[in-house]
Amino acid sequence: MTRESSHNHSDNGDGTRAGNAGEHSLTKGARLLEGIDGPEDLKALSDADLIQLAEEVREHIIDTVGEIGGHFGANLGTCELAVALHSLLDSPRDKILWDVGHQAYPHKVLTGRRERLSTIRQYGGLTPFCSIEESPHDIMGAGHASTSIGYAVGIKEGMRHGAGVQGKVVAVIGDGAMTGGVAFEAISQAGGLGTPIVVVLNDNGMSIAPNVGALSRYFNRVRLNPKLWHAREGVEGNLTRLPGGIGAAFERIGPQLKESIKAFWAPGLWWEELDWAYMGVIDGHDVRALREALREALAAERPVVVHVATVKGKGFAPAEEGGLEGMEEWHAAKPKSIKDGIPTRSVPTSPLTASGAATASKAPAVGDPVAPVAKAPAGVGGGLQYTQVFGEALVRECERDERVVGITAAMNSGTGLSILQKALPERYFDVGIAEQQAILFAAGLALQGAKPVAAIYSTFLQRAYDQIVHDVCLQKLNVVFAMDRAGLVGDDGPTHHGAFDIAYLRCLPNIVLMAPRDEAMLVHMLRTALLYDDGPIALRYPRGEGTGVPLPVQPRAIQIGTGEILIAPHPPGASAPVGRRVALIGYGSGVGKSLEAAQELAGDEIAVTVADARFAKPIDAGLMAQLAGEHDLLVTVEEGVLAGGFGSAVWETLNETGARGVGGTPILRVGLPDRYVTHGKPALLHEEVGFTGRRIAERVRAAITARESVSLPST
């Protein structure tokens, strides 16, 4: 229901408007939201007021996020839930934990951050997810899925052991996040301990029949009433004690009997088997029903799951009425994509066709055949998105080799595998939010002779580290790791930055690490990875658009462990000033920054060489030795943490081979700092951490000046 359609409902005469269950329009008169500065302000509101408040929160999110961009659909589905929770609980004494946090905008609005919602995901503004540094009402830092129940069990058990302030604990988790194994581990532990927490299972993937509510409320009362709960156990025991051999017969069929009785008393069998009480399904847009269910769950003093059904994109017609496609399309809103509650334009489709055909934007290098390249959508820039290029290239590799398959962990569009899903669905696998299983699945495929490509964001691949170490690298299996979102991703912030993969993978035996400098090299590297038959290989590439270079018609394999020189001092053989010969060695996106720095230094009396390392493991030791021998300063440039990163690999290689010479060629390492970088546009973040051509050039000048001042004779 759009805001405009709310005027079609009639007034009830009590300040609310009539309509379908769960759909409410605004009360006439003053708005309530402006008077909500914190959760305590909800306590005096009536049910009718809370219904109105939830709709006002929804309108505020539509207006604000439609203007600035951000997570959208899931937040529209949790407005009533956030209002119901905060009306009953005393936050932050009582703990509300939002899994992932992308559906917690209503929570932020209700906890004193209403006026700052327009800054969310902006540099210096509200964080895109929950953050313990931002508000005491954000109980846990979030951004990765499936963690809230584990946090909840730990917090509540801490309370039971006398730690901290006592209170209620509620975890809100989506049905998608329930595919993550860590959620099941926490559920098992809570059931075994009898931890009195409430889990709200926010299910926005199912609908509710009109008559479910009354029946489910009846079952809820039965299961949560301690007398009736124990009565069920009594029925099981008493039936086995019936005389005349009847009891013995019941005892012999005990397991079947127990399941039959439990099926009558509790429809949520899976949860009940793990010693949880199950309530559901509750209409997640009915504030009264939510409050009633939550009130009973909180009073039960045992593990309880409240299964609520919500609509992703509730109140915004294109998402709510667009089916699964509409929900996915409006998972996030682009800046200025909504005005007055109405989309300003349709969401653009991928510029690539199944064959990748379109028009070229730059002339190819001599002798390098290129595929026609699509132009980016108007206003986006001159290059294709790396994600699109990867997805199209993977389809072509699958067509070339029937052994190649693609694997994603619930990120088909984000990784570009949606292109493969559409073109060759039988070669596409989605394991859900289960990165560990994705890598184990890939390992199994590799053992059987397949060529699996696990396309997982750099930050999410961290969740499968044991499987990478123990199941893939140890056994030297031919698995390809395609790590999208390498480097600083922008608005999603520190939970999503791909800062650590170079360091956490480089230390592992048997693995090859490489990174493309542009989208054409990405195509070549994917071919290289799939032709490689000597163990795992990983390639990292950034979010966003490429450089606009033409794509190759025929990808070529790159010799493993080789880099190349892109720019040498001109003319060749020209003498360089003593102490002012500099080699900039880039890795991945660091190559582009190195080229920018070389341009900045073009007017200085400095001889600059730019090299593309291409591989961080094995590193091109010969090229590194050559550069060290011919230059007075080496500068390594990478979009990753310095500790254990590419720059460290260069230093280790030269040190171990003795190529640095007497006194050693100094190495200046440029990369990400030893801290978690905030959220904001990548250009702003790059400026903050010094990852720009201008800032690199400044550091080069400073290093040369410092070196020259030391070498000057004293007077």
C-alpha positions in Angstrom: 0.0 0.0 0.0 1.5 3.4 -1.0 0.9 6.4 1.1 -1.4 7.8 -1.6 -3.6 4.7 -1.5 -4.2 5.2 2.2 -6.7 7.9 1.5 -9.1 5.3 0.1 -9.8 3.9 3.6 -12.6 5.2 5.7 -12.2 6.8 9.1 -13.2 4.6 12.1 -14.1 7.7 14.2 -11.5 7.0 16.8 -8.6 8.8 15.1 -7.5 5.7 13.1 -8.5 4.6 9.6 -10.1 1.4 8.6 -8.4 -1.0 6.2 -7.1 -4.5 5.8 -5.5 -6.2 8.7 -2.0 -4.9 9.3 -2.5 -1.9 7.0 -3.0 1.4 8.7 -3.1 5.0 7.7 -2.1 8.0 9.7 -4.2 9.5 12.5 -5.6 12.9 11.8 -3.8 15.7 13.5 -0.3 15.9 15.0 2.3 13.3 14.1 3.6 11.2 16.9 7.1 10.5 15.6 8.4 14.0 16.2 7.7 13.4 19.9 9.7 10.2 20.1 13.3 10.9 21.3 13.9 7.5 22.8 12.2 4.1 23.6 10.8 5.4 26.8 8.5 7.7 24.9 6.6 4.7 23.5 5.5 3.4 26.9 2.5 5.6 27.3 1.2 5.1 23.8 -2.0 3.2 23.2 -2.2 0.4 20.6 -3.8 2.8 18.2 -1.0 5.3 18.7 1.6 2.5 18.2 0.0 1.5 15.0 0.1 5.1 13.8 3.7 5.4 14.9 4.8 2.4 13.0 3.3 3.9 9.8 5.0 7.2 10.5 8.4 5.4 10.9 7.7 3.7 7.5 7.0 7.0 5.8 10.1 8.6 7.3 12.2 5.7 5.9 10.7 5.9 2.5 11.2 9.7 2.3 14.7 9.7 3.7 16.2 6.5 2.1 14.5 7.3 -1.2 16.5 10.6 -1.2 19.9 9.5 0.1 19.9 5.7 -0.7 20.4 2.8 1.6 18.9 -0.5 2.7 15.2 -0.3 2.1 12.9 -3.2 1.7 13.8 -5.1 4.8 13.4 -2.0 6.9 9.9 -1.3 5.7 9.0 -4.8 6.9 10.2 -4.3 10.5 8.5 -1.0 11.4 5.7 -2.7 13.5 8.2 -5.1 15.0 10.5 -2.4 16.1 7.6 -0.4 17.6 6.2 -3.5 19.4 9.6 -4.5 20.9 10.5 -1.0 22.1 7.0 -0.5 23.6 7.4 -3.6 25.7 11.1 -3.6 26.6 13.3 -1.2 28.5 16.2 -0.7 26.1 19.2 -0.7 26.7 18.7 -2.5 30.0 16.7 -5.1 28.0 18.8 -6.2 25.0 17.4 -6.2 21.4 19.9 -7.7 19.0 19.3 -7.1 15.3 20.9 -9.7 13.1 23.0 -8.2 10.2 21.4 -4.8 11.0 20.2 -3.9 7.5 16.6 -4.1 8.9 17.3 -2.0 12.0 16.6 1.5 10.5 13.2 1.6 12.4 15.2 0.7 15.6 17.6 3.6 14.9 14.6 6.0 14.3 13.1 5.0 17.7 16.3 5.3 19.7 17.2 8.9 19.3 18.6 8.9 15.8 15.5 10.1 13.8 17.0 13.4 12.8 20.3 11.8 11.7 18.8 9.1 9.5 19.5 11.3 6.5 23.2 10.8 7.2 23.1 7.0 7.2 25.9 5.4 5.1 27.3 8.9 4.5 30.9 9.8 5.5 30.8 10.9 9.1 27.1 10.0 9.5 25.2 7.1 11.0 26.6 3.6 10.4 24.8 1.4 7.9 24.3 -1.4 10.5 24.2 -1.5 14.3 27.3 -0.2 16.1 28.0 -0.3 19.8 30.0 2.9 19.4 27.1 4.8 17.9 24.3 4.1 20.5 23.9 2.2 23.8 20.7 0.7 22.2 22.9 -1.0 19.6 23.8 -4.0 21.7 26.1 -5.7 19.2 28.1 -4.7 16.2 26.6 -6.3 13.1 27.0 -6.5 9.3 27.5 -10.2 8.8 24.6 -12.6 9.1 23.5 -15.3 11.5 25.3 -14.0 14.7 22.5 -12.5 16.8 21.3 -15.7 18.5 24.9 -16.6 19.6 25.3 -13.1 21.0 22.0 -13.5 22.8 22.9 -16.8 24.4 26.2 -15.3 25.7 24.6 -12.2 27.0 21.8 -14.0 28.8 24.1 -16.6 30.3 26.3 -13.8 31.5 23.3 -12.3 33.3 22.4 -15.7 34.8 25.9 -15.8 36.2 25.6 -12.4 37.8 27.5 -10.3 35.2 26.2 -6.9 34.4 22.7 -5.5 34.7 19.9 -8.0 34.5 17.3 -7.8 31.7 15.4 -9.5 29.0 17.2 -10.6 25.8 15.6 -10.7 22.3 17.3 -11.6 19.1 15.7 -10.6 15.7 16.9 -12.8 12.8 15.6 -13.1 9.3 14.7 -16.3 7.6 17.6 -15.8 5.2 20.1 -15.5 8.0 18.7 -18.8 9.5 20.5 -20.6 6.7 23.8 -19.8 8.4 25.2 -22.7 10.4 26.3 -20.5 13.3 22.7 -19.7 14.1 21.9 -23.4 14.4 24.8 -23.9 16.8 23.5 -21.2 19.0 19.9 -22.6 18.9 21.3 -26.0 20.0 23.2 -24.5 22.9 20.3 -22.4 24.1 18.0 -25.4 24.1 20.5 -27.5 26.0 21.1 -24.8 28.6 17.5 -23.7 28.8 18.6 -20.1 28.2 15.5 -17.8 28.6 15.8 -15.7 25.5 13.4 -14.8 22.8 14.2 -15.2 19.1 12.0 -13.3 16.7 12.2 -15.2 13.4 11.4 -12.4 10.9 10.2 -14.4 7.9 9.5 -12.1 4.9 9.4 -15.1 2.5 5.9 -16.4 3.3 2.3 -15.3 3.5 -0.4 -15.9 6.2 -3.8 -17.4 5.5 -6.5 -15.3 7.2 -7.5 -17.9 9.7 -4.0 -18.7 11.0 -3.9 -16.0 13.6 -6.6 -17.2 16.0 -5.5 -20.8 15.8 -1.8 -20.0 16.3 -2.7 -17.8 19.3 -4.5 -20.8 20.8 -1.5 -23.0 20.4 0.7 -20.3 21.8 -1.3 -20.2 25.0 -1.2 -24.0 25.3 2.6 -24.3 24.8 3.6 -21.4 27.0 1.3 -22.2 29.9 3.6 -24.1 32.3 0.7 -26.2 33.6 -0.3 -27.4 30.2 3.4 -27.8 29.1 3.9 -30.2 32.1 0.5 -31.8 31.3 1.8 -32.9 28.0 4.7 -34.6 29.7 2.2 -36.2 32.1 0.1 -37.5 29.2 3.1 -39.2 27.8 3.9 -40.8 31.1 0.4 -41.8 32.1 -0.4 -43.5 28.9 2.5 -45.9 29.5 1.1 -46.8 32.9 -2.4 -47.9 31.7 -3.4 -51.4 33.0 -4.2 -54.6 31.0 -1.1 -54.5 28.8 -2.2 -51.3 27.2 0.5 -49.2 28.9 3.2 -51.7 27.8 2.0 -51.4 24.3 2.2 -47.6 24.5 5.7 -47.9 25.9 6.9 -50.1 23.0 5.7 -47.5 20.6 7.1 -44.7 22.8 9.0 -42.7 20.1 6.1 -42.7 17.7 3.7 -41.8 20.5 5.8 -38.9 21.7 6.0 -37.5 18.2 2.3 -37.9 17.7 1.5 -36.1 20.9 4.0 -33.4 20.2 2.5 -32.9 16.7 -0.8 -32.2 18.4 0.5 -29.9 21.0 3.2 -28.1 19.0 3.3 -27.4 15.3 6.9 -26.1 15.5 8.3 -29.6 15.9 11.9 -28.8 14.9 12.2 -26.1 17.5 10.4 -28.2 20.1 12.8 -31.1 19.6 15.6 -28.7 20.6 13.7 -27.7 23.7 12.4 -24.4 22.4 8.8 -23.2 22.6 7.5 -22.2 19.2 5.0 -19.4 18.6 3.6 -18.6 15.2 2.9 -17.7 12.7 2.2 -14.1 13.8 1.3 -11.3 11.4 4.4 -9.1 11.6 2.4 -6.0 10.6 -0.2 -6.4 13.4 1.1 -4.4 16.3 -1.5 -5.8 18.7 -0.8 -9.4 17.8 3.0 -8.8 18.0 2.7 -7.2 21.4 0.6 -10.0 22.7 2.9 -12.7 21.4 6.0 -11.0 22.6 4.6 -10.3 26.0 3.8 -14.0 26.5 7.2 -15.1 25.1 9.1 -12.8 27.5 7.1 -14.2 30.4 7.8 -17.8 29.6 11.4 -17.9 31.1 12.6 -20.5 28.6 13.9 -20.4 25.1 11.1 -19.2 22.8 11.0 -18.5 19.1 8.3 -16.1 17.8 7.8 -16.7 14.1 6.5 -13.6 12.5 5.7 -13.1 8.8 6.5 -9.7 7.3 6.4 -8.2 3.8 9.7 -7.0 2.5 9.0 -3.5 1.1 5.7 -3.1 3.1 4.0 0.1 2.3 5.9 0.7 -0.9 3.9 -0.6 -3.9 6.8 -1.4 -6.3 8.4 -3.7 -3.7 5.3 -5.0 -2.0 3.3 -5.8 -5.1 6.3 -6.8 -7.3 6.7 -10.3 -6.0 10.1 -11.8 -5.5 11.5 -9.6 -8.3 10.2 -6.4 -6.7 11.5 -7.4 -3.3 15.0 -8.1 -4.7 15.0 -4.9 -6.8 14.1 -2.8 -3.8 16.4 -4.5 -1.2 18.3 -1.2 -1.4 17.3 2.2 -2.8 19.6 4.3 -5.0 20.0 8.0 -4.0 17.1 10.1 -5.3 15.2 7.0 -6.5 12.0 7.9 -4.7 10.1 11.2 -4.6 6.7 11.6 -2.8 6.6 7.9 -2.2 6.9 7.1 -6.0 10.0 5.7 -7.9 11.6 8.5 -9.9 12.8 6.0 -12.6 13.0 2.3 -13.3 16.1 0.5 -12.0 18.5 0.1 -14.9 19.3 -3.4 -16.1 22.7 -4.7 -16.8 24.3 -3.2 -19.8 25.8 -6.5 -20.8 23.9 -8.9 -22.9 24.4 -12.7 -22.8 27.2 -12.4 -25.3 28.7 -9.2 -23.7 28.1 -7.3 -26.9 28.0 -3.5 -27.2 30.5 -0.8 -28.3 34.1 -0.2 -27.5 35.2 2.8 -25.4 39.0 2.7 -26.0 41.3 1.6 -28.7 42.9 -1.9 -28.1 46.6 -2.3 -27.7 48.4 -3.5 -30.8 48.0 -7.2 -31.5 45.5 -7.6 -28.6 42.1 -8.8 -29.9 39.2 -7.3 -28.0 35.6 -8.1 -27.5 33.0 -5.3 -28.1 32.5 -3.6 -24.8 29.2 -2.2 -23.4 29.1 1.4 -22.4 28.1 2.0 -18.8 24.6 3.4 -18.1 24.3 7.2 -18.4 25.7 9.0 -15.4 27.7 6.0 -14.2 31.0 6.5 -16.0 33.0 5.0 -18.8 33.7 1.5 -17.4 31.8 -1.7 -16.9 31.3 -2.9 -13.4 33.9 -5.5 -12.4 31.0 -7.7 -11.1 29.3 -7.7 -14.5 32.6 -8.4 -16.3 33.3 -11.3 -14.0 29.7 -12.8 -14.4 29.9 -12.6 -18.2 33.4 -14.1 -18.3 32.3 -16.9 -16.0 29.5 -17.8 -18.4 31.9 -18.0 -21.3 34.3 -20.2 -19.2 31.4 -22.5 -18.4 30.6 -22.7 -22.1 34.2 -23.5 -22.9 34.7 -26.1 -20.2 31.8 -28.3 -18.9 33.6 -28.9 -15.6 33.3 -25.3 -14.6 30.6 -24.4 -12.1 29.8 -21.3 -10.0 29.0 -21.2 -6.3 27.6 -18.3 -4.3 26.6 -17.9 -0.6 23.3 -16.0 -1.0 24.9 -13.2 -3.1 24.0 -14.1 -6.6 23.5 -10.5 -7.9 26.3 -9.0 -5.8 28.8 -11.4 -7.2 27.5 -11.4 -10.7 26.5 -15.1 -10.6 22.9 -14.1 -11.4 24.2 -13.8 -15.0 25.3 -17.5 -14.8 22.1 -18.4 -13.0 20.1 -17.1 -15.9 22.3 -18.4 -18.7 23.2 -21.8 -17.4 21.2 -22.6 -14.3 22.4 -26.2 -14.1 26.0 -24.8 -13.5 24.9 -22.5 -10.7 24.7 -23.2 -7.0 23.6 -21.1 -4.1 24.2 -22.6 -0.7 22.5 -19.8 1.3 24.3 -17.7 3.9 26.7 -20.6 4.6 30.2 -19.7 3.4 31.7 -22.7 5.2 29.5 -25.0 3.3 30.2 -23.2 0.1 33.9 -24.0 0.4 33.3 -27.6 1.6 30.9 -28.0 -1.4 33.6 -26.6 -3.7 36.1 -29.0 -2.2 33.9 -32.0 -2.9 33.3 -30.8 -6.4 37.1 -30.5 -6.9 37.7 -34.0 -5.6 35.3 -35.2 -8.2 37.2 -33.4 -11.0 35.0 -30.3 -11.4 36.3 -26.8 -11.6 34.4 -24.9 -8.9 34.5 -21.1 -8.8 33.5 -19.8 -5.3 32.4 -16.2 -5.8 32.3 -14.7 -2.4 33.0 -11.2 -1.1 36.4 -10.8 0.4 34.9 -9.9 3.8 32.5 -12.9 3.8 35.2 -15.4 2.8 36.7 -14.8 6.2 33.8 -16.9 7.6 35.2 -20.0 5.8 38.8 -19.7 6.8 39.1 -23.1 8.4 37.7 -24.8 5.3 40.2 -22.8 3.1 43.1 -23.9 5.3 42.1 -27.5 6.2 39.9 -28.7 3.3 41.2 -26.8 0.2 44.8 -25.7 0.7 46.0 -28.7 2.7 44.7 -31.1 0.1 45.8 -28.8 -2.8 42.4 -28.9 -4.4 41.6 -27.0 -7.6 39.2 -24.4 -6.2 39.0 -20.9 -7.6 38.2 -18.1 -5.1 36.8 -15.0 -6.8 36.8 -12.3 -4.2 34.6 -9.3 -5.2 34.6 -6.1 -3.0 38.3 -6.3 -2.4 39.5 -3.1 -0.8 37.4 -0.2 0.6 33.8 -0.8 -0.6 32.4 2.5 0.5 29.0 3.1 2.2 28.7 -0.3 3.9 31.7 0.4 6.0 34.2 -1.6 8.1 32.0 -4.8 8.2 32.2 -5.0 4.4 35.6 -3.6 3.5 37.8 -6.3 1.9 40.9 -5.3 3.7 42.4 -8.6 5.0 42.3 -11.2 2.3 45.9 -10.7 1.0 47.3 -11.1 4.5 45.1 -14.0 5.6 45.6 -16.0 2.4 49.3 -15.2 1.7 50.4 -17.2 4.7 48.8 -20.4 3.5 50.8 -23.1 1.6 49.8 -24.3 -1.9 47.7 -21.2 -2.9 48.2 -18.7 -5.7 47.1 -15.1 -5.2 46.6 -12.6 -8.0 44.8 -9.4 -8.7 43.8 -7.6 -11.9 44.7 -4.0 -12.6 41.6 -3.6 -14.8 38.6 -5.4 -16.2 40.5 -6.9 -19.2 43.1 -8.4 -16.9 40.2 -9.8 -14.8 39.0 -11.8 -17.8 42.6 -13.1 -18.4 43.1 -14.0 -14.8 39.8 -16.0 -14.6 41.0 -18.0 -17.6 44.4 -18.5 -15.9 42.7 -19.7 -12.7 40.6 -22.2 -14.5 43.5 -23.6 -16.5 45.6 -24.0 -13.4 45.7 -27.6 -12.2 48.1 -27.4 -9.3 45.9 -26.3 -6.4 43.7 -23.4 -5.2 44.0 -20.0 -6.8 42.4 -16.7 -5.6 41.8 -13.5 -7.4 40.6 -10.3 -5.8 39.0 -7.3 -7.5 37.3 -4.1 -6.3 33.7 -3.0 -6.2 32.5 -0.6 -8.9 33.4 0.2 -12.4 36.6 -0.7 -14.2 38.9 1.6 -16.1 37.0 1.4 -19.4 39.6 -0.7 -21.3 38.3 -3.1 -24.0 37.7 -6.7 -23.1 39.6 -9.5 -24.9 37.8 -11.7 -27.4 40.2 -14.5 -26.6 41.4 -14.6 -23.0 45.0 -15.7 -22.5 46.6 -17.6 -19.7 49.2 -15.6 -17.7 52.3 -17.3 -16.5 52.0 -17.9 -12.8 54.1 -15.7 -10.6 55.1 -13.1 -13.3 54.6 -9.3 -13.2 55.2 -6.7 -15.9 56.6 -3.2 -16.3 54.1 -0.8 -17.5 56.0 2.5 -17.6 59.8 2.9 -17.8 61.7 6.2 -17.7 61.7 7.7 -21.2 63.8 7.8 -23.3 65.2 4.3 -22.5 68.8 4.5 -21.2 68.5 8.2 -20.2 70.5 8.9 -17.1 68.5 9.4 -13.9 69.4 11.8 -11.1 71.3 10.0 -8.4 69.0 9.0 -5.6 65.9 9.9 -7.5 65.1 6.7 -9.3 61.7 5.4 -8.1 59.8 2.2 -8.9 56.1 2.1 -8.1 55.0 -1.5 -7.8 51.2 -1.9 -7.7 49.0 -4.9 -6.9 45.4 -5.0 -8.2 43.8 -1.6 -7.7 47.2 -0.3 -6.5 48.4 -0.3 -10.1 45.9 2.5 -11.0 47.0 4.5 -8.0 50.7 4.0 -9.0 50.0 5.3 -12.5 48.2 8.3 -11.0 51.2 9.0 -8.7 53.6 8.7 -11.7 51.6 11.4 -13.4 51.8 13.6 -10.3 55.6 13.1 -10.3 56.0 13.8 -14.1 57.0 17.4 -13.5 59.6 16.5 -10.8 63.2 15.6 -11.5 62.4 12.0 -10.6 62.8 8.9 -12.9 59.6 6.8 -12.3 59.0 3.2 -13.2 55.6 1.6 -12.8 55.2 -2.2 -12.5 52.2 -4.4 -12.2 53.1 -7.3 -9.8 49.9 -9.2 -10.8 50.8 -11.9 -8.2 51.2 -11.6 -4.5 52.0 -15.3 -4.2 54.2 -16.6 -5.8 55.8 -13.1 -6.2 58.0 -12.4 -9.2 61.3 -12.5 -7.4 63.3 -11.8 -10.6 61.3 -8.7 -11.4 61.6 -7.5 -7.8 65.3 -8.0 -7.8 65.6 -6.1 -11.1 63.6 -3.2 -9.8 65.6 -3.1 -6.6 68.9 -3.1 -8.5 67.9 -0.3 -10.8 66.1 2.1 -8.4 66.9 4.0 -5.3 63.4 3.7 -3.8 60.7 0.9 -4.1 57.1 1.9 -3.4 54.6 -0.9 -3.0 50.9 0.0 -3.4 48.0 -2.2 -2.3 44.4 -1.8 -1.2 44.8 -4.0 1.8 46.3 -4.0 5.3 50.1 -3.6 5.4 50.8 -6.3 8.0 51.4 -9.5 6.1 50.3 -7.9 2.8 51.8 -7.5 -0.6 54.4 -5.0 0.5 55.6 -7.4 3.2 55.9 -10.1 0.5 58.2 -7.8 -1.6 60.3 -7.0 1.4 60.6 -10.7 2.4 61.5 -11.8 -1.1 64.2 -9.2 -1.5 65.6 -9.8 2.0 65.7 -13.5 1.6 67.4 -13.4 -1.8 69.8 -10.7 -0.9 68.6 -8.6 -3.8 68.4 -5.4 -1.7 72.2 -5.2 -1.8 74.5 -3.6 0.7 72.5 -1.2 2.9 69.3 -2.3 1.1 67.1 -0.5 -1.3 64.5 1.3 0.9 60.9 0.1 0.5 58.0 2.5 1.1 54.8 0.5 1.7 51.4 2.2 0.8 48.2 0.4 1.9 45.4 0.5 4.4 46.1 1.5 8.0 46.1 -0.7 11.1 42.6 0.2 12.1 39.0 -0.3 10.9 38.2 2.3 8.3 34.8 4.0 8.5 32.0 4.2 5.9 31.7 6.7 3.2 32.2 7.1 -0.6 35.4 5.3 -1.7 37.0 8.5 -2.9 36.6 10.1 0.6 38.0 7.0 2.3 40.9 6.8 -0.1 41.7 10.4 0.7 41.4 9.7 4.4 43.9 6.8 4.4 46.2 8.3 1.8 45.4 5.9 -1.0 45.4 8.4 -3.9 47.9 9.3 -6.6 48.5 12.7 -5.1 49.1 11.4 -1.5 51.4 8.7 -2.8 53.4 11.2 -4.8 53.7 13.4 -1.7 55.1 10.5 0.3 57.6 9.7 -2.5 58.8 13.3 -2.5 59.1 13.3 1.3 61.1 10.0 1.2 63.5 11.3 -1.4 64.0 14.6 0.4 64.7 12.8 3.7 67.1 10.5 2.0 68.9 13.4 0.3 69.2 15.3 3.6 70.8 12.4 5.3 73.3 11.9 2.5 74.4 15.6 2.3 77.9 16.1 3.7 78.1 18.1 6.9 79.5 21.6 6.8 
